[in-house]
Amino acid sequence: MGRKSARELRMAARVLEPGPVVLVTAQYRAQPNVMTAAWVTPISLDPPRVALAIHPSRLTHELIGKSEYFALNIVTVEYLSAVHLCGSVSGRDLDKFARAALHPIDALEIDVPVIEEAAAHIECGLVGRLSLGDHDLFVGDVLAVAADAELFEERWLHLDEAPLIHHVGGEWYAAAARVHRARLPGAEEEQEALQEESGR
Ligand SMILES: Cc1cc2nc3c(=O)[nH]c(=O)nc-3n(C[C@H](O)[C@H](O)[C@H](O)COP(=O)(O)O)c2cc1C
């Protein structure tokens, strides 16, 4: 992937806006791991926060619970096999970084590796945990955001050439390729005011 540059923390929401599958990285002491997650969402712009649902059986659940840090890595469809592998095998049984040919590198702010091949990453510190069903919701304060200088400005720019990955179910995935611009009926200034008001 190209060079990533640091972004405002509130850009975490924009990075996740298209709803892509992410690779969650976690580390406790000398044990790093990477897991695929689809149940991920921004939950606050100020303070910037994201949340993800993780089943207690995952090694990732254990590592985040112990270290209280994690990172979300967003990859383009080029890395689909890696995404599927990291969602099919546990780090308890395999070094998934090596098998998926994903390179862990130092994050900007936290002691958890991020993935070199990712087009963007969001570094988080755990601020809350909720058990509402069979998965636990981990809430993270966004501590740093970095995104590929060519692919992301204030939003993803080239989803046609470098689409993000969406999970459809089982071994099926979709890649969002076409971006449509919506226009609200009414004057241009009115549209801008509405957009600003919604913060989106
Ligand atoms: C596309 C996809 C999305 C997934 N999303 C989640 C998720 O949101 N939460 C979760 O707990 N497991 C999810 N999984 C399952 C885990 O990624 C899988 O159980 C993984 O092997 C756990 O790895 P670990 O034990 O190394 O942490 C998903 C799997 C796939 C293939």
The ligand as an ORCA input file, in Angstrom:
! r2SCAN-3c Opt
* xyz 0 1
  C     -16.043    -12.099      7.072
  C     -15.952    -12.477      8.517
  C     -16.411    -11.600      9.482
  C     -16.309    -11.929     10.845
  N     -16.760    -11.030     11.777
  C     -16.624    -11.339     13.097
  C     -17.037    -10.382     14.079
  O     -17.489     -9.270     13.787
  N     -16.916    -10.747     15.397
  C     -16.393    -11.971     15.780
  O     -16.299    -12.251     16.982
  N     -15.988    -12.875     14.855
  C     -16.070    -12.581     13.522
  N     -15.650    -13.475     12.582
  C     -15.061    -14.750     13.022
  C     -13.586    -14.604     13.481
  O     -12.851    -13.798     12.602
  C     -12.947    -16.011     13.566
  O     -13.618    -16.777     14.550
  C     -11.450    -15.976     13.832
  O     -10.929    -17.249     13.546
  C     -11.110    -15.588     15.266
  O      -9.721    -15.478     15.331
  P      -8.880    -15.435     16.675
  O      -9.259    -16.622     17.534
  O      -7.465    -15.512     16.175
  O      -9.173    -14.141     17.379
  C     -15.757    -13.171     11.227
  C     -15.309    -14.072     10.236
  C     -15.406    -13.729      8.896
  C     -14.918    -14.692      7.848
*
